[in-house]
């Protein structure tokens, strides 16, 4: 084995946290619709003799040790991060969803994170390593994770035109798996002017079977500094299925200092491409950060 180490002259210690209470409708009225979230993060940061910013973070979530990650900020040379399961999304995740949402994205109704249809997958997981760097108007993110083969992903974001953001990215997930893993390609564009933000995304997810082609679009409107409302719609064509899965919905958020309230009303038609298999959901979340 090998070890890379550097000294930090002095460290700053901090503790941040948040809690949330949610109510989400359940199909058929089965199960408890209420849940809570809580997170406390301990951070130690300082500067190395080379002038780099070094940070170590540890997170407690739901009463358990949840995650840890390390970052090394090289300034103009970008930020290197090594972390746990929740620290992905710094490659293709940088550009995977340009659709503005005041609360939950419309595709979250029928799937957990990472299992949604028509959404690009990144190289996340325990011991993920990533690097992001900004050069002029271009931000580049790359990441890798060792699993069934080495999963990789990258994203490139361009902001050189006023009010416009353009991004595209690719990923190759679990290439060593028996089924060859999953490849994703995505292109997105976002335009913001005044209080209005518009987004459009095209994503291809290639699997050994049942490939997914998705088109997603949406808009948000900042009514004032505290209140935002949004609408989104996603259509996913699933290989081998006669019907497209269609996700759509409205959401809103209201912020009062460190406290925020978010709500959504979403609908999914033809869940997983199955005809006449529809689902509807609505929910509200109250959260406070400290």
N, C-alpha and C positions, 0 to 999 in steps of 0.2 A: 504494500500500500504506500501511499504518499500523502503528504500533508502540505497545504499552502497556508501560511499564516503571516500576519502583519500586525504591528503594534499600533495602538491608538493612545494618544497622549492623555485624553480625558474623555469621559463618557457622560452623556446626558440621559437620565432615566425618566420615563414617563409612563403613565397608565391611562388608557382611554377605554370607553365602554359604550354599550348601547343595550336597550331592551325594546321589545315589541310585543304587542298583543294583536292576534289576527282572528278574524271570523271568516270562514270560507264555506260556502254552501256545499253540501255533499249530494251526489246523485242518489235519488230515492230516499233522501233523508236519513241514510244509515251512517252511523259514526258520529263522533264529536266534532262539530265544526270549528271549535276554538283551539288555538295553539299559541305558544309564546316562543320568542327568541331572546337570547341573552348572550352577550359576548363581552369579554374583557381582554384587552391586548396590552401586554407589557413590552416596552421597547427600550433598547439601549443603543445610543448612537454617539458617534464621535468622528474625528478626522484623523486619518493616518499621516505619517510623516511625508507621504507623497502628495498630500492635499486631497485625497479621496475621502468621500463620505461613507462610513461603514455603519450599518444598522443591523441589529438582531431583534427579532420579534417572536413572541410566544403568545398564543391565543387560547383562552379558556372559553368553551362554548357549551351551554346547557349543562353546566356543572362538571364538564370533563375537559381534559387537555385535548385540544382540537387540532392545532396546527402550529408550525413554526417555519420561519423563513429568514434568509439572509440577503442583504442587498449591499452592493458596492457601487457607489456613484462616482464615475470618472469625469464628471462635468461634461465637457464637449464630447467626450468619448462614450457617452451613454451610460446606461444603468444595467448592471448584471444582477440577476436574481436567482437564488437557489432556494427552493421551498417545497412545501408539502402539497397535499391534495387540492387545496382550495386556491392555489396560487397560479393556476394556468391562465389561459386567455391573453397571453402577452405576444402571441404569434398571430395566427389567423383570427383569434378572438378580438384583436384590435379593430378588425374591419368586418366582422361577421354579422353585425346587426346595426344598420344605420337608421332603423325605423324608430322615431321618437315615441316614447311611451311614458305617460305620467305615472303609471303604476306597473302592473305586470304586463309582459309581452303577451300577445294574443295566443302564441303557440304553447304557453305553459299550462293550459287547462287540462290536457289529456296525457301529459308526460312529465317525468322528472328531468332535471337538468342533465343534458348529455344524451337523452333518449328521444328528443323531439324529432319529428319528421321534417326534412328540408332545412335543417340548420347545420352549418359547417361545424365540424368537430376539431378541437385543438389537441395538442400534445400535453394534456394535463395529467396529474397524478402525483403520487408521492415521489419526491426527489426529482422534480421537474427543474430544468435549468433554462433560463431565458436571457435575452439581451434586447434592449430597445435603445435606439439612437435617433436623434433628430438632426437632419442636415438641411438647413435652409427651410423650405416649405414641405419637406418630405420627412415622415416618421416611419421607421422600419422596425419591425419586431420579429424575432425568431425565437423558437423554443424547441426543446427536445425532451423526450422521456423514454427511458429504457423499459420495455415490457416485452411483448411478443414481437421481437425485433425492436428497432429504435424508431419510435414515433417522432415525426417532425412536423412543424408548421411554420408558416411565415405570413406576414401581412405588411402591406405598404399603403400608407395614407398620404394624400397630397392636399394641401390647404392653400395653394398659391393664388387662388382666385377668390376675390372678396365674397364672403357668405357661403362659399361652396366647399364641400369636402368630398373627395373621391377616394375610394379604397378598393383594393383587391387583394386576394390571398389564396394560398393553397395549403393543403395538409395531407399527410400520408400517415395514417394511424394503424398501428399493429400490423406492419407489413409481413411479419413472420408468422402470423396466425394461419391456421389451416385453410381458412376461406380467403386469405389474401388481405384481410383487413378492410379499411375504409379510406377512400380518397375524397376530399372535398375541394371544390372551387367556388369562390364567391366574388361578386362584384357589387359594390354599393355606392350610392350617391346621396348626399344630404345637402339641402339648401335652407339657410336660415336668414330671414329678413324681418326686422321688427320683432314682434312676438310670435311669428309663425315659423315653424320648422317643418319641412317636407322631406320624406325619405323614400328611397326605392332600392330594393335588393333582389338580385338573382343568384340562386345557389344551386349547385349540382352536388349531390352526394352519391358517389359510386361505390357499390357494394358487390359482393359476388352474385347476389340476386336482389331483386326488389330495389333497384336504384330509385333515387328521389330527385325530382326537379321542382324547385320552388320559386315562386315569385311573391314578393312581399312589398307592401307599400303602406304609408300612413302619414299622418300629420298631427302636429300638436300646436296649441295656441296658449301663450302665456297671457291670461286675462289681466294679471297684474304681477307684482313682484312675488306674491305668495301663492296664487292659484294658477294651475295649469291643467288643461284638459287635452285629451288625445283620442284618435281613432286609428285602428290598424286592421289590415286584412292580409292573410297569407293563403295562397293556393298551392297545394303540393300534389304533383302527379307521381304516383307510386307504381313502379313497374309491376305488372301482373294484376293490378287492381282496376276494376271497371270504373270506379268513381274517384274523383280527386277529394282529398281532405281539405276542407276550407275552414280556416280559423279567422274569427273577426271579433271586434269588441271595442268598447269605450273604456277609458279610465280617467281618473282625476287625482290630483294631489294638492294639498294645502299645507304650507309650511309656516310655522310660528316659532322663529328662533331655532332652538335645538329640537323642537317637537314637530312632527309631520304626520299628516293623515292621508292615506292613499286608499283609493277604492277602484274597483273594476267590475265590468259586466261583460263577459266573454261567451262566445258560442262556437262550437265545433260541429260541422256537418260532415258526415261520412267518416267517423273516427277510424284511422288506419286504412281508409279506402273502402270500408264496408258500407254498403248502401243502407239507408234508413237507420244508421247507428249515429245518433246525434247526442250532443251533450251541451249543457249550459251551466255556467257558473258565475257567481258573483261573490265579492268579498270586500272586506275593509281591514286596514292595518293601521294601528297607532304605534308610532315609534318615537323614542327619545334617545339622543346621543349625548354623552357627557365625557 
